[in-house]
Amino acid sequence: MQCPYCESTEIRKNGKRRGKQNHICVRCGRQFIDVYNPPKGYSDQIKIECLKAYVNGERFRAIERSKGVHHTTVIYWLKQIGEKLPDAPPINEIPEVGELDELETFIGSKKTKFGYGQQ
């Protein structure tokens, strides 16, 4: 085994870090691990399948159950794709017909000031 920085073969064991053997180079004093595993993640195929399922109307939790990917991960992927989309072009026309939802509100005070309608 040799040091990945100075390529020296003068190496000593230097404890364990996160369950992996840590080594130190005697010549340059730098620490390293002998086995490097790249970070784990989902394949692009899984990401595309999850995003297509969302576009087709499937809910996040349903995608989680069917694909085995956590729903917050799918939301994160969706936000990443949304940031890459261009902004909507400005609308130059004023619509002739608009929609308005009805909303009822209560303004005032309650008739009873104590619980169960007692005064």
Number of C-alpha atoms within 10 A of each C-alpha: 9 12 22 14 12 12 12 14 13 13 17 12 13 14 11 11 11 6 7 12 14 17 20 18 22 14 13 13 13 14 18 18 16 13 9 8 5 6 5 6 6 8 8 9 8 13 17 12 13 26 18 12 17 17 11 9 8 13 12 19 15 13 19 16 11 10 15 12 17 13 18 12 14 19 15 11 15 16 11 11 11 11 9 8 8 7 8 6 6 6 7 6 6 7 7 5 5 6 5 5 4 5 5 5 5 6 6 6 7 8 9 10 10 9 7 7 8 8 8
